[in-house]
């Protein structure tokens, strides 16, 4: 799969996803300071699923109607790299094929696919 890992999610997630064989662009490693609008545009144009901790992307997608190829919004109590990786591993194993073109909110205890596709 192709992912774009947002700056706030950190470099460890990008490295782990690469180790799993995924194609990853890490904003933290390659384009720090990029605006949310530009991050979302790059993910869309390059057919990448955005992984982020930034809830502003919900506003970008639902209020501003910006296109995307999939967004995983992580709302974790423990945002350490290892917990985030463990959460993503469970998500990918259980729902990986359902992630493209969907807005998914992931908490410590729940995975919620937003209704409809914006």
Protein Blocks (a to p, Z undefined) as FASTA:
>chain_A
ZZdddfklojmlmmmmmmnopacddfklmoghiafklmmmmmmmnopacddfbfklmmmm
mmnopacebdcddddfblcfklmmmmmmmmmmmmmmmmgopacdddfkbccddehjZZ
